[in-house]
Amino acid sequence: MRIPQPSLIHPERDAISWKQTLLIVLLLIFSIASRLHFDHQVTFDSFPINAMANSLVEKGYADWVLHPASLFGYYPFSYPSATYFFLGTFTSLLGILTDQAIIFMALGLAVLGIIGVFVLAREFGSFLFAFITALMFSVAPYFVLFTSWNASARIMLIVMYPLLMWLLIRSFCDPRRLWYASLAAVTIAFTSIVHRMFQFILIILFAYILTVGYFMLPTIWGWFQKTKIHALLIRRYSMFSLKVILDIGILIGVLVIAKILDLISRNRLLINLNRMQESWMTRIDSVPWESVPAWGFTAAIIISTLTLVVLIHLIRNEMSKKKLGFYKLLDHYTRRTVRLALDKPDFYLSLVLVMVIIYFFVGQFVGSASYTPSLTDYYESQFLAGRSPPIIFFNFVLNYMTTVNLLVLLVPLGLLLLIFKKHKSFPEMFLLIITIGFSQFLIDKNYVRSFIIPLLSIYISIVLVKAYNYFMHRERKLTAASWLGVLIIATIVSSNVIIHREFFFNEPSVVYNYDEITASSTYINGLDLNSSILVDDGMLASVIIYAQTGIPSTPFNVLEFGDLSKLKPIRRSNEEIKRMLLDGELKELWIIPDWITPGTYYWGRHGIFVYERSYTDPLVKKLMREYKEEYYIRDKYRKPTNFFISIEPIKNKIYDNPAISMWDLQRGR
């Protein structure tokens, strides 16, 4: 048996000259300059992070940490806390406002992210390859937006994981592997308290284990050849190679029986069988059988019958030619298949990789993947709207183009070039297995599309550098340099159009009424309140006012004014935790029965309860007393709520501007 022995490090890695170092510095300067033109924070999540970091600086403690699990975001009223602590510490050390510290932190993350992607890409190829990868990553609209004047826990995680991948690669390929492995362990521990999206790191770790196993095959095979089991199997399979299939079948049977016994021991067998039956029946029922004409079924039966007859005829002819029995014939082709696979292991492994990725990718759209979020996010875009598969797929691709850049269209080609490359290095195989892991989650619009920007940048660079080298080898240096330069310039321009699409496409930004909200925040600061504020369900005004005044509103007033002694957390069952993991969204490991209204409390539930009801509702009044909600703010850009309609006749408006109105609810009518 011939086991492939690919290289650990890419052969094109070379030392970096001072000119190349200067190019990297210029890229970093360009990246910083392209992020300095934003007037203020422009993403929703940035304002709560700002407010919570302010709270940490002013109080000296984190009031949302009610349990050790709060640090990781797995306890009610909490999020992973690393970003808040980092920003709060950074603010205190610099002696500036949190709002200003966010700029420095964001720019620092931009620089660290670009360097991390460059260092990772160097494991795959030359300086040119690494530089283009870093450039593609640096101009990705999503990355630019969230590393401008914005605080984002998600971006901190995205910045960290390319460095983690690099450390894992070094821990296997470098003689100083213990040092790199230690740094990787510290990085993993840190990322676990940065964002719940840390769960995707598990895909990277699992891919690393598989890659290490693949590269250890020669060692494992050499050891196995010396065992008695190997000698026994050689004698067994030399007599009849079909016994390989028999042994595999027995192994699968043993595993199935073990799983059935496990389910029986936990009283889960019947539940799982019912779930499988419901799943398959749902898929069968979803097929529009009534739309298939009778002749369609007839044609399918005729074609299937003819195919079976032809297949039997071919097998009989082959048996008569070789004068072999049926089982001997199968044995002959089994040996031939195994021999072909061993002669060209890279090619057949590549075919398997392609089929697995296609299976997982397509499974997202047909409902067979383990993670199948709603497709409603792709029913409408700026260009197309509808529910047909072509429109959904178009909007899916468009979504990635606006997240990464226009050249994301090259990713499938880059993937194929890497898959069918002979003698893949350790980083290349590592990347491919990670890609398989993420291929079943790509449809996720909130997290995965942003998390894999560095990986997609690598695939884009594979195509660009491959094409560039193609022309260079044919002494077409001007052609190579020209088209590469044009593509890069077009990418930078298009990315800036996407980043500023509210200007180019006349779209309102997230903070379209920022100035008016800021003005209302200035007024509120002058009131010197010792209470919370009820804000319309838009939440935008709520988080901005909270960030600028420190005065919380629903849902942030729960921790400030709520009676925490009433909270009775209940640990989720292992089955619930497992289901959340399979759904790709593991949240709080505890739940809290609502201590005021029936049901289970979730972040902001009481605020929603108030918005949907009248000011005179007894429960509404109780909630307002509970959280000392003495003032009400109306965001005029939002649809009027039932609560607003009920208080509109009250003559106690104390502030008004084109976007915000404010009422003192304690004055009465």
C-alpha positions as CSV (number, residue, x, y, z in Angstrom):
1,M,0.0,0.0,0.0
2,R,1.4,3.4,-1.0
3,I,0.5,6.1,1.5
4,P,0.9,9.7,0.3
5,Q,3.5,11.8,2.1
6,P,2.7,15.4,1.4
7,S,5.0,18.2,2.6
8,L,4.3,20.0,5.9
9,I,5.2,23.5,4.8
10,H,4.5,25.1,1.4
11,P,7.7,25.1,-0.7
12,E,7.1,28.7,-1.9
13,R,7.7,30.2,1.5
14,D,10.6,32.6,1.4
15,A,12.2,35.3,3.5
16,I,10.6,38.8,3.5
17,S,12.8,41.6,2.1
18,W,12.7,45.2,3.4
19,K,10.8,46.2,0.3
20,Q,8.1,43.7,1.0
21,T,8.0,44.9,4.7
22,L,7.5,48.4,3.4
23,L,4.5,47.1,1.3
24,I,2.9,45.6,4.4
25,V,3.4,48.9,6.3
26,L,1.8,50.8,3.4
27,L,-1.2,48.4,3.4
28,L,-1.7,49.0,7.1
29,I,-1.5,52.8,6.7
30,F,-4.0,52.6,3.8
31,S,-6.3,50.4,5.9
32,I,-6.2,52.8,8.8
33,A,-6.8,55.8,6.6
34,S,-9.8,54.1,5.0
35,R,-11.5,53.8,8.4
36,L,-11.1,57.3,9.7
37,H,-13.9,59.0,7.8
38,F,-16.8,57.7,9.9
39,D,-18.4,60.5,12.0
40,H,-19.6,58.2,14.8
41,Q,-20.5,54.6,15.6
42,V,-22.7,53.1,12.9
43,T,-23.6,49.6,14.1
44,F,-26.2,48.6,16.5
45,D,-24.1,46.3,18.7
46,S,-21.5,48.9,19.3
47,F,-23.7,51.1,21.5
48,P,-24.5,48.4,24.2
49,I,-20.8,47.5,24.3
50,N,-20.1,51.2,24.8
51,A,-22.6,51.4,27.6
52,M,-21.5,48.3,29.4
53,A,-17.9,49.3,29.2
54,N,-18.9,52.7,30.7
55,S,-20.7,51.0,33.5
56,L,-17.7,48.9,34.2
57,V,-15.4,52.0,34.4
58,E,-17.8,54.0,36.6
59,K,-18.8,51.2,39.0
60,G,-15.6,49.3,39.1
61,Y,-17.4,46.0,38.7
62,A,-19.5,44.1,36.1
63,D,-23.1,44.0,37.3
64,W,-24.0,41.5,34.6
65,V,-21.7,38.8,36.0
66,L,-24.1,36.9,38.2
67,H,-22.4,33.5,37.8
68,P,-19.1,32.2,36.5
69,A,-21.0,31.2,33.3
70,S,-21.8,34.9,32.8
71,L,-18.3,35.5,31.6
72,F,-18.9,33.1,28.7
73,G,-22.5,34.4,28.0
74,Y,-24.2,31.2,29.1
75,Y,-26.1,32.6,32.0
76,P,-29.2,34.9,31.8
77,F,-28.6,38.7,31.4
78,S,-25.0,38.2,30.1
79,Y,-22.9,38.1,27.0
80,P,-19.3,36.9,26.7
81,S,-17.5,39.6,28.5
82,A,-13.9,39.9,27.1
83,T,-14.8,42.8,24.8
84,Y,-16.4,44.8,27.7
85,F,-13.5,44.2,30.0
86,F,-10.9,45.0,27.3
87,L,-12.6,48.2,26.3
88,G,-13.2,49.3,29.9
89,T,-9.5,48.7,30.8
90,F,-8.4,50.4,27.6
91,T,-10.6,53.4,28.4
92,S,-9.2,53.7,31.9
93,L,-5.6,53.3,30.8
94,L,-5.9,56.0,28.2
95,G,-7.9,58.3,30.4
96,I,-10.4,59.1,27.6
97,L,-14.1,58.6,27.0
98,T,-15.2,55.1,26.0
99,D,-16.6,56.5,22.8
100,Q,-13.1,57.7,21.8
101,A,-11.4,54.5,23.0
102,I,-13.6,52.5,20.6
103,I,-11.8,54.2,17.7
104,F,-8.4,53.1,18.9
105,M,-9.6,49.6,19.7
106,A,-11.2,49.2,16.3
107,L,-8.2,50.4,14.4
108,G,-5.9,48.2,16.5
109,L,-8.1,45.2,15.7
110,A,-8.0,46.1,12.0
111,V,-4.2,46.1,12.1
112,L,-4.0,42.9,14.1
113,G,-6.5,41.2,11.8
114,I,-4.6,42.1,8.6
115,I,-1.3,40.9,10.1
116,G,-2.9,37.7,11.4
117,V,-4.3,36.9,7.9
118,F,-1.0,37.7,6.3
119,V,0.9,35.4,8.7
120,L,-1.6,32.6,8.1
121,A,-1.5,33.0,4.3
122,R,2.3,32.8,4.4
123,E,1.9,29.2,5.4
124,F,0.2,28.6,2.0
125,G,2.6,30.3,-0.4
126,S,4.8,33.2,-1.4
127,F,4.8,36.8,-0.2
128,L,2.6,37.8,-3.2
129,F,0.0,35.2,-2.2
130,A,0.0,36.4,1.5
131,F,0.0,40.1,0.5
132,I,-3.0,39.7,-1.8
133,T,-4.9,37.6,0.8
134,A,-4.3,40.3,3.4
135,L,-5.4,43.0,0.9
136,M,-8.6,41.1,0.1
137,F,-9.4,40.8,3.8
138,S,-8.5,44.4,4.6
139,V,-11.0,45.8,2.0
140,A,-13.9,43.4,2.8
141,P,-16.9,45.7,3.5
142,Y,-18.0,43.8,6.6
143,F,-14.5,44.0,8.1
144,V,-14.0,47.7,7.2
145,L,-17.3,48.6,8.7
146,F,-16.8,46.8,12.0
147,T,-13.2,48.0,12.5
148,S,-14.0,51.6,11.9
149,W,-15.6,53.7,14.7
150,N,-17.4,50.6,16.1
151,A,-17.0,48.1,19.0
152,S,-17.7,44.5,18.0
153,A,-17.1,41.3,19.9
154,R,-17.7,39.4,16.7
155,I,-14.8,41.2,15.0
156,M,-12.5,40.5,17.9
157,L,-13.2,36.8,17.4
158,I,-12.7,37.0,13.6
159,V,-9.3,38.7,14.2
160,M,-8.2,36.0,16.7
161,Y,-9.1,32.8,14.8
162,P,-6.6,33.2,11.9
163,L,-3.9,33.6,14.5
164,L,-5.2,30.4,16.1
165,M,-5.1,28.6,12.8
166,W,-1.5,29.8,12.3
167,L,-0.5,28.6,15.8
168,L,-2.1,25.2,15.2
169,I,-0.2,24.8,11.9
170,R,3.1,25.8,13.7
171,S,2.4,23.5,16.5
172,F,2.5,20.5,14.1
173,C,5.1,21.8,11.6
174,D,7.6,23.6,13.7
175,P,10.3,22.0,16.0
176,R,9.2,24.5,18.7
177,R,5.7,22.9,18.7
178,L,5.2,22.9,22.4
179,W,5.6,26.7,22.5
180,Y,3.1,27.2,19.7
181,A,0.7,24.7,21.2
182,S,0.7,26.6,24.5
183,L,-0.1,29.9,22.7
184,A,-2.9,28.1,20.8
185,A,-4.4,26.9,24.1
186,V,-4.3,30.4,25.6
187,T,-5.9,31.8,22.4
188,I,-8.7,29.2,22.6
189,A,-9.3,30.1,26.3
190,F,-9.5,33.8,25.4
191,T,-11.8,33.4,22.4
192,S,-14.2,31.4,24.6
193,I,-15.1,34.6,26.5
194,V,-15.1,36.9,23.4
195,H,-18.3,35.8,21.6
196,R,-20.6,32.8,21.5
197,M,-19.5,32.4,17.9
198,F,-16.5,30.8,19.6
199,Q,-18.5,27.5,19.0
200,F,-17.2,27.6,15.4
201,I,-13.7,27.2,16.8
202,L,-14.7,23.6,17.5
203,I,-14.9,23.0,13.7
204,I,-11.3,24.3,13.4
205,L,-10.1,22.1,16.3
206,F,-11.8,19.0,14.8
207,A,-10.3,19.8,11.4
208,Y,-6.9,20.1,13.0
209,I,-7.2,16.6,14.6
210,L,-8.3,15.1,11.2
211,T,-5.4,16.8,9.4
212,V,-2.9,15.6,11.9
213,G,-4.3,12.1,11.6
214,Y,-4.0,12.3,7.8
215,F,-0.4,13.4,8.0
216,M,0.4,10.7,10.5
217,L,-0.9,7.9,8.2
218,P,2.6,6.9,7.1
219,T,3.7,6.5,10.7
220,I,0.5,4.7,11.7
221,W,0.7,2.4,8.7
222,G,4.3,1.6,9.3
223,W,3.5,0.6,12.9
224,F,0.4,-1.4,11.8
225,Q,2.4,-3.4,9.2
226,K,4.4,-4.9,12.0
227,T,1.4,-6.2,13.9
228,K,-0.1,-9.7,13.7
229,I,-3.5,-8.2,12.8
230,H,-2.0,-6.9,9.6
231,A,-0.6,-10.3,8.6
232,L,-3.9,-11.9,9.4
233,L,-5.9,-9.4,7.2
234,I,-3.4,-9.8,4.3
235,R,-4.0,-13.6,4.3
236,R,-7.7,-13.0,4.6
237,Y,-8.1,-10.4,1.8
238,S,-5.6,-12.1,-0.6
239,M,-8.0,-15.0,-0.8
240,F,-11.2,-13.0,-1.5
241,S,-11.1,-9.1,-1.5
242,L,-14.9,-8.9,-1.0
243,K,-14.2,-9.8,2.6
244,V,-13.1,-6.1,3.0
245,I,-16.7,-5.1,2.3
246,L,-17.9,-7.9,4.7
247,D,-15.7,-6.6,7.5
248,I,-16.7,-3.0,7.0
249,G,-20.4,-4.1,7.1
250,I,-19.8,-6.0,10.3
251,L,-18.1,-2.9,11.8
252,I,-21.0,-0.7,10.8
253,G,-23.4,-3.2,12.2
254,V,-21.6,-3.3,15.6
255,L,-21.7,0.5,15.7
256,V,-25.4,0.6,14.9
257,I,-26.1,-2.0,17.6
258,A,-24.0,0.0,20.1
259,K,-26.0,3.1,19.3
260,I,-29.3,1.3,19.7
261,L,-28.3,-0.1,23.1
262,D,-27.3,3.4,24.1
263,L,-30.6,4.8,23.1
264,I,-32.5,2.0,24.9
265,S,-30.5,2.6,28.1
266,R,-31.5,6.2,28.1
267,N,-35.1,5.5,27.0
268,R,-34.5,7.5,23.8
269,L,-35.0,4.8,21.2
270,L,-38.8,5.3,20.6
271,I,-38.4,9.1,20.7
272,N,-35.7,9.1,18.0
273,L,-37.6,6.6,15.8
274,N,-40.7,8.8,15.9
275,R,-38.5,11.9,15.1
276,M,-36.9,10.1,12.1
277,Q,-40.3,9.0,10.9
278,E,-41.8,12.5,11.2
279,S,-38.8,14.0,9.4
280,W,-39.0,11.5,6.5
281,M,-42.8,11.8,6.2
282,T,-42.5,15.6,6.2
283,R,-40.0,15.4,3.3
284,I,-42.3,13.0,1.4
285,D,-45.3,15.1,2.0
286,S,-43.4,18.2,0.8
287,V,-43.0,16.8,-2.7
288,P,-45.7,18.1,-5.0
289,W,-46.9,14.7,-6.1
290,E,-50.2,16.0,-7.4
291,S,-48.3,18.2,-9.9
292,V,-46.5,15.2,-11.5
293,P,-48.6,13.8,-14.4
294,A,-49.4,10.1,-14.7
295,W,-47.2,9.7,-17.7
296,G,-44.3,10.9,-15.6
297,F,-44.6,8.0,-13.2
298,T,-45.0,5.6,-16.1
299,A,-41.9,7.0,-17.8
300,A,-39.9,6.7,-14.6
301,I,-40.9,3.0,-14.2
302,I,-40.1,2.2,-17.9
303,I,-36.6,3.9,-17.7
304,S,-35.8,2.2,-14.4
305,T,-36.8,-1.2,-15.8
306,L,-34.7,-0.7,-19.0
307,T,-31.7,0.4,-17.0
308,L,-31.9,-2.7,-14.8
309,V,-32.2,-5.0,-17.9
310,V,-29.2,-3.3,-19.6
311,L,-27.2,-3.6,-16.4
312,I,-28.0,-7.3,-15.9
313,H,-27.1,-7.9,-19.6
314,L,-23.7,-6.1,-19.2
315,I,-22.8,-8.1,-16.1
316,R,-23.7,-11.4,-17.9
317,N,-21.6,-10.5,-20.9
318,E,-18.6,-9.6,-18.6
319,M,-19.0,-12.8,-16.7
320,S,-19.0,-14.9,-19.9
321,K,-15.9,-13.1,-21.3
322,K,-13.8,-13.6,-18.2
323,K,-15.4,-17.0,-17.4
324,L,-15.9,-15.9,-13.9
325,G,-18.8,-16.4,-11.5
326,F,-20.7,-13.4,-10.2
327,Y,-18.8,-13.1,-6.9
328,K,-15.5,-13.7,-8.6
329,L,-16.3,-10.9,-11.0
330,L,-17.1,-8.5,-8.1
331,D,-13.9,-9.7,-6.4
332,H,-12.0,-8.8,-9.6
333,Y,-13.4,-5.3,-9.8
334,T,-13.0,-4.7,-6.0
335,R,-9.2,-5.4,-6.4
336,R,-9.1,-3.2,-9.4
337,T,-10.8,-0.3,-7.6
338,V,-8.5,-0.6,-4.6
339,R,-5.5,-0.7,-6.9
340,L,-6.6,2.5,-8.7
341,A,-7.3,4.3,-5.4
342,L,-3.8,3.4,-4.1
343,D,-2.1,4.4,-7.3
344,K,-3.7,7.9,-7.4
345,P,-4.7,8.6,-3.8
346,D,-4.5,12.4,-4.2
347,F,-7.0,12.4,-7.2
348,Y,-9.5,10.1,-5.6
349,L,-9.3,11.9,-2.2
350,S,-9.9,15.1,-4.1
351,L,-13.1,13.6,-5.7
352,V,-14.3,12.6,-2.3
353,L,-13.7,16.1,-0.9
354,V,-15.6,17.7,-3.8
355,M,-18.6,15.3,-3.3
356,V,-18.7,15.9,0.4
357,I,-18.6,19.7,0.1
358,I,-21.3,19.7,-2.6
359,Y,-23.5,17.4,-0.5
360,F,-23.2,19.6,2.5
361,F,-23.6,22.8,0.5
362,V,-26.7,21.7,-1.4
363,G,-28.2,20.2,1.8
364,Q,-28.7,23.7,3.2
365,F,-31.1,24.5,0.5
366,V,-33.1,21.3,0.5
367,G,-33.3,20.9,4.2
368,S,-31.0,17.8,4.7
369,A,-28.1,19.7,6.5
370,S,-27.8,19.5,10.2
371,Y,-28.2,23.2,10.4
372,T,-31.0,24.6,8.2
373,P,-31.9,28.2,9.1
374,S,-34.8,30.0,7.4
375,L,-34.3,31.0,3.8
376,T,-36.5,34.1,4.3
377,D,-33.4,36.3,4.5
378,Y,-32.8,35.6,0.8
379,Y,-36.3,36.2,-0.4
380,E,-35.6,39.8,-1.2
381,S,-32.6,42.0,-2.1
382,Q,-32.0,45.3,-3.8
383,F,-32.2,43.6,-7.2
384,L,-34.5,40.5,-7.0
385,A,-37.4,39.4,-4.9
386,G,-39.1,36.0,-4.8
387,R,-39.0,32.5,-3.4
388,S,-37.9,30.5,-6.4
389,P,-34.5,28.6,-6.0
390,P,-32.7,30.8,-8.6
391,I,-33.7,34.0,-6.8
392,I,-32.7,32.6,-3.4
393,F,-29.4,31.5,-4.7
394,F,-28.8,34.9,-6.4
395,N,-29.5,36.7,-3.2
396,F,-27.3,34.3,-1.3
397,V,-24.4,35.0,-3.6
398,L,-25.1,38.8,-3.5
399,N,-25.1,38.7,0.3
400,Y,-21.5,37.2,0.2
401,M,-20.4,39.8,-2.3
402,T,-21.5,42.6,0.0
403,T,-19.8,40.9,2.9
404,V,-16.5,40.0,1.3
405,N,-16.1,41.7,-2.1
406,L,-17.0,41.1,-5.7
407,L,-14.2,38.6,-6.2
408,V,-16.0,36.2,-3.9
409,L,-17.3,34.7,-7.2
410,L,-13.8,33.3,-7.7
411,V,-14.0,31.2,-4.5
412,P,-15.5,28.0,-6.1
413,L,-12.7,28.0,-8.7
414,G,-10.1,28.6,-5.9
415,L,-11.6,25.7,-4.0
416,L,-11.3,23.3,-7.0
417,L,-7.7,24.4,-7.7
418,L,-6.8,23.6,-4.1
419,I,-8.7,20.3,-4.0
420,F,-7.1,18.9,-7.2
421,K,-3.6,20.1,-6.3
422,K,-1.2,17.2,-5.9
423,H,0.8,16.7,-2.7
424,K,-1.1,19.2,-0.6
425,S,0.8,20.7,2.3
426,F,-0.4,20.6,5.9
427,P,-1.9,24.1,5.8
428,E,-3.7,23.3,2.5
429,M,-5.3,20.1,3.8
430,F,-6.1,21.8,7.1
431,L,-7.9,24.6,5.1
432,L,-9.9,22.0,3.0
433,I,-11.1,20.1,6.0
434,I,-12.2,23.4,7.7
435,T,-14.0,24.3,4.5
436,I,-15.9,21.0,4.7
437,G,-16.9,21.8,8.2
438,F,-18.3,25.2,7.3
439,S,-19.9,24.1,4.0
440,Q,-23.0,23.1,5.8
441,F,-23.4,26.5,7.5
442,L,-22.8,28.9,4.7
443,I,-26.4,29.9,4.4
444,D,-26.3,31.5,7.8
445,K,-26.6,35.2,7.3
446,N,-25.7,36.5,10.7
447,Y,-22.5,34.8,11.7
448,V,-20.9,32.3,9.3
449,R,-20.7,34.7,6.4
450,S,-18.6,37.1,8.5
451,F,-16.6,34.4,10.3
452,I,-15.2,32.9,7.2
453,I,-14.0,36.1,5.5
454,P,-10.3,35.2,6.0
455,L,-10.8,31.8,4.5
456,L,-12.7,33.1,1.5
457,S,-9.9,35.7,1.0
458,I,-7.4,32.8,0.8
459,Y,-9.4,31.1,-2.0
460,I,-9.7,34.4,-3.9
461,S,-5.9,34.7,-3.7
462,I,-5.4,31.2,-5.0
463,V,-7.1,32.1,-8.2
464,L,-5.5,35.5,-8.6
465,V,-1.9,34.3,-8.0
466,K,-2.5,31.2,-10.1
467,A,-3.6,33.4,-13.1
468,Y,-0.7,35.9,-12.4
469,N,1.9,33.1,-12.4
470,Y,0.4,31.6,-15.6
471,F,1.0,34.9,-17.5
472,M,4.4,35.4,-15.9
473,H,5.6,32.0,-17.0
474,R,4.8,32.9,-20.5
475,E,6.7,36.2,-20.2
476,R,3.6,38.3,-20.3
477,K,4.6,40.5,-17.4
478,L,2.7,43.6,-18.5
479,T,-0.5,41.6,-19.0
480,A,-0.2,39.9,-15.7
481,A,0.5,43.1,-13.8
482,S,-2.2,45.0,-15.7
483,W,-5.1,42.7,-15.1
484,L,-4.1,42.0,-11.4
485,G,-3.9,45.8,-10.8
486,V,-7.3,46.4,-12.5
487,L,-9.0,43.6,-10.4
488,I,-7.5,45.0,-7.2
489,I,-8.6,48.6,-7.9
490,A,-12.1,47.4,-9.0
491,T,-12.3,45.4,-5.7
492,I,-11.3,48.4,-3.6
493,V,-13.8,50.7,-5.4
494,S,-16.7,48.3,-5.3
495,S,-16.0,47.6,-1.6
496,N,-16.3,51.3,-0.8
497,V,-19.5,51.5,-2.8
498,I,-20.9,48.7,-0.6
499,I,-19.6,50.3,2.6
500,H,-21.3,53.6,1.7
501,R,-24.4,52.1,0.0
502,E,-26.7,54.3,2.1
503,F,-25.2,57.2,0.0
504,F,-25.0,55.5,-3.4
505,F,-28.4,53.7,-3.1
506,N,-30.1,56.3,-1.0
507,E,-30.6,53.9,1.9
508,P,-31.0,55.0,5.5
509,S,-28.1,53.9,7.7
510,V,-28.5,52.2,11.1
511,V,-28.2,55.6,12.9
512,Y,-30.1,57.7,10.5
513,N,-31.4,59.9,13.4
514,Y,-28.2,59.9,15.4
515,D,-28.0,63.7,15.8
516,E,-31.5,63.9,17.2
517,I,-30.9,61.1,19.6
518,T,-27.7,62.7,20.7
519,A,-29.5,65.9,21.3
520,S,-32.1,64.1,23.5
521,S,-29.2,62.4,25.4
522,T,-27.8,65.9,26.2
523,Y,-31.2,66.9,27.5
524,I,-31.5,63.8,29.6
525,N,-28.0,64.3,31.1
526,G,-29.2,67.6,32.4
527,L,-32.0,66.1,34.3
528,D,-29.7,64.1,36.7
529,L,-32.1,61.1,36.8
530,N,-32.1,58.3,39.3
531,S,-34.5,56.1,37.3
532,S,-34.7,54.2,34.0
533,I,-36.4,55.2,30.7
534,L,-39.0,53.4,28.7
535,V,-38.1,53.6,25.0
536,D,-40.1,52.6,22.0
537,D,-39.5,49.0,20.7
538,G,-37.1,50.2,18.0
539,M,-34.3,49.7,20.5
540,L,-32.0,52.0,18.5
541,A,-32.8,55.1,20.5
542,S,-32.6,52.9,23.6
543,V,-29.0,51.6,23.1
544,I,-27.7,55.0,21.9
545,I,-29.2,56.9,24.9
546,Y,-27.9,54.2,27.3
547,A,-24.4,54.5,25.8
548,Q,-24.4,58.3,26.0
549,T,-26.1,58.9,29.4
550,G,-25.5,55.7,31.3
551,I,-29.3,55.7,32.1
552,P,-30.6,52.2,31.2
553,S,-33.8,51.4,29.5
554,T,-35.6,48.2,28.7
555,P,-34.0,45.6,28.6
556,F,-30.9,47.0,30.4
557,N,-32.8,48.3,33.4
558,V,-33.4,44.7,34.6
559,L,-30.0,44.5,36.3
560,E,-30.0,48.1,37.5
561,F,-33.5,48.4,39.1
562,G,-34.9,44.8,39.1
563,D,-35.1,42.7,42.2
564,L,-32.5,40.0,41.5
565,S,-33.6,37.9,44.5
566,K,-36.7,37.0,42.5
567,L,-34.6,35.2,39.8
568,K,-34.8,31.4,40.1
569,P,-32.5,30.0,37.4
570,I,-33.2,26.5,36.1
571,R,-30.5,24.5,34.4
572,R,-31.4,23.4,30.8
573,S,-31.5,19.6,30.2
574,N,-28.7,17.9,28.3
575,E,-31.2,17.1,25.5
576,E,-31.9,20.9,25.1
577,I,-28.2,21.7,25.1
578,K,-27.6,19.0,22.5
579,R,-30.4,20.3,20.3
580,M,-29.1,23.9,20.5
581,L,-25.7,22.7,19.5
582,L,-27.1,20.8,16.5
583,D,-29.1,23.9,15.5
584,G,-25.8,25.9,15.6
585,E,-26.9,28.3,18.3
586,L,-25.9,27.4,21.9
587,K,-27.2,30.2,24.1
588,E,-27.9,30.4,27.9
589,L,-27.5,27.1,29.7
590,W,-30.0,28.3,32.3
591,I,-33.5,29.6,31.9
592,I,-35.4,31.9,34.3
593,P,-39.2,31.5,34.9
594,D,-40.7,35.0,34.5
595,W,-41.3,36.4,38.0
596,I,-44.0,38.8,36.8
597,T,-45.8,37.4,33.8
598,P,-46.4,33.8,32.9
599,G,-43.8,32.0,30.8
600,T,-40.0,32.1,30.6
601,Y,-38.1,35.4,30.7
602,Y,-35.9,36.4,27.9
603,W,-33.8,39.5,27.3
604,G,-36.3,42.4,26.8
605,R,-39.5,40.4,27.4
606,H,-41.0,42.9,29.8
607,G,-40.3,45.8,27.5
608,I,-42.2,44.0,24.7
609,F,-45.0,43.3,27.2
610,V,-45.3,47.0,27.9
611,Y,-45.2,48.2,24.3
612,E,-48.1,45.9,23.3
613,R,-50.4,47.1,26.1
614,S,-52.1,50.2,27.4
615,Y,-50.6,52.6,30.0
616,T,-53.6,51.8,32.3
617,D,-52.9,48.0,32.3
618,P,-52.2,46.9,35.9
619,L,-49.4,44.7,34.9
620,V,-47.8,47.5,32.9
621,K,-48.0,49.8,35.9
622,K,-46.4,47.0,38.0
623,L,-43.5,46.6,35.5
624,M,-42.9,50.4,35.4
625,R,-42.7,50.5,39.2
626,E,-40.4,47.4,39.2
627,Y,-37.9,49.1,37.0
628,K,-38.5,52.8,38.0
629,E,-39.5,53.7,34.5
630,E,-40.5,57.3,35.1
631,Y,-39.9,58.7,31.6
632,Y,-41.0,57.6,28.2
633,I,-39.2,58.3,24.9
634,R,-41.0,58.1,21.6
635,D,-38.8,57.3,18.5
636,K,-40.8,58.9,15.7
637,Y,-39.1,56.8,13.1
638,R,-40.8,53.7,14.6
639,K,-44.4,52.6,14.1
640,P,-46.6,53.8,17.0
641,T,-46.9,51.2,19.8
642,N,-50.1,50.5,21.8
643,F,-48.4,52.0,24.8
644,F,-47.8,55.3,22.9
645,I,-51.3,55.5,21.6
646,S,-52.6,55.1,25.2
647,I,-50.4,57.9,26.6
648,E,-50.6,60.4,23.7
649,P,-53.4,62.4,25.3
650,I,-51.3,63.0,28.4
651,K,-50.2,66.6,28.6
652,N,-46.7,66.1,30.1
653,K,-44.3,66.2,27.1
654,I,-41.1,67.7,28.3
655,Y,-38.9,67.4,25.2
656,D,-39.4,67.2,21.5
657,N,-37.2,67.3,18.3
658,P,-37.8,66.0,14.7
659,A,-37.0,62.4,15.8
660,I,-37.5,62.1,19.6
661,S,-40.2,63.1,22.0
662,M,-40.0,62.6,25.8
663,W,-42.8,62.4,28.4
664,D,-42.6,62.6,32.2
665,L,-44.9,59.7,33.3
666,Q,-45.0,60.8,36.9
667,R,-46.9,64.0,36.4
668,G,-50.2,62.4,35.5
669,R,-52.5,63.8,32.9
